[in-house]
Amino acid sequence: MAKQKSFRLNAKQKIMLEYAVVLTFLILSFFFWNSFIIYPIKLFVVLTHEMSHGIAAILSGGRLDSILITDSLGGESRTIGGNKFIIASAGYLGSLLFGVFLYISGHIVNFRKLFSIILAVLLILFAANYLEGNLGKIASVLFAALFIIAPIYFPQFVNSILYKLLGLISMFYVAIDIKEDILTNLYRPSDAQYIAALTSVSATVWGILWLGISIAIIFFLLRWSYKKDF
């Protein structure tokens, strides 16, 4: 009786399957953008956005007093001192970088382990010291637990998809957020409006600049990813 051959994917086929899964979930995320399914990822991006303000305040010689995250995904960082321009600029760009590092983590195992530890520690420290309200604290602890557990217990294939997808959605959310803050509603309070008041340069100009930077980073990161895999 002839033995049945087991079906196994080669390395290239695994990569193709991974890209197909990530692309499928990414497309579905836009269809369900305002649903509870994507809400946790948006919440994560708001967290990293406000954390970036806080980190910038501390690094520029000031201090962070508190962070408040609302159910409607609004965020407010209360900082004292520091360089106001750097602090205001750090929100969009910082959360964008978190998305970049997450995407790179989907490619490089050692980088994923290191970045996951750093991110988990940051989330726990901010939850313990700066976050006000239950939503921000609970979300931070749950995400910290995910970044501790995933690199250790999840299969490589699952981790690769998880980190790439979380990174991509985070980066696209930053770009969409900038567009909605500046280009869709010119009078909506935003970091760009604050910087405009500091620099006398239109908030729309700052929004277009940040949007261009976001799109360029996403483009070059995806090109790097494609070249690395193929």
JOVENPE-V514758 format. One record per pair of residues at least 24 apart in sequence whose C-alpha atoms are under 8 Angstrom apart, sorted by the first residue. I is the first residue (numbers start at 1). J is the second residue. Records with the same first field share a line. If there is no record, write none. Layout:
I: J ; J
//
This chain:
12: 230
15: 229
18: 157 ; 160 ; 161
21: 161
22: 161 ; 164 ; 165
25: 165
26: 165 ; 168 ; 169
29: 169
41: 166 ; 169 ; 170
42: 73 ; 170 ; 173
43: 73 ; 139
44: 139 ; 140 ; 143
45: 95 ; 170 ; 173 ; 174
46: 73 ; 74 ; 75 ; 95
47: 75 ; 136 ; 140
48: 91 ; 94 ; 95 ; 98
49: 90 ; 91 ; 92 ; 94 ; 95
50: 75 ; 76 ; 77 ; 91
51: 77 ; 91 ; 126
52: 87 ; 90 ; 91 ; 94 ; 95
53: 77 ; 87 ; 88 ; 89 ; 90 ; 91 ; 94
54: 79 ; 87
56: 86 ; 87 ; 90
57: 81 ; 82 ; 83 ; 84 ; 86 ; 87
58: 82
60: 86 ; 87
64: 130
65: 130
66: 129 ; 130 ; 131 ; 132
67: 130 ; 131 ; 132
68: 131 ; 132 ; 133 ; 136
69: 131 ; 132 ; 133 ; 135 ; 136
70: 135 ; 136
71: 135
85: 195 ; 198
88: 191 ; 192 ; 194 ; 195
89: 191 ; 192 ; 195
91: 191
92: 174 ; 178 ; 210
93: 210 ; 214
95: 170 ; 171 ; 174
96: 170 ; 171 ; 174 ; 214
98: 167 ; 170
99: 166 ; 167 ; 168 ; 169 ; 170 ; 171
100: 167 ; 168 ; 171 ; 218 ; 221
101: 167
102: 163 ; 164 ; 166 ; 167
103: 163 ; 164 ; 165 ; 166 ; 167 ; 168
104: 164
105: 160 ; 163 ; 164
106: 159 ; 160 ; 161 ; 162 ; 163 ; 164
107: 160 ; 164 ; 225
112: 151
113: 151
116: 147 ; 148 ; 151
117: 147 ; 148
119: 144 ; 147
120: 144 ; 145 ; 147 ; 148
171: 214 ; 218
174: 214
175: 211 ; 214 ; 215
178: 207 ; 210 ; 211
179: 207 ; 211
181: 207
182: 207
183: 207 ; 208
//
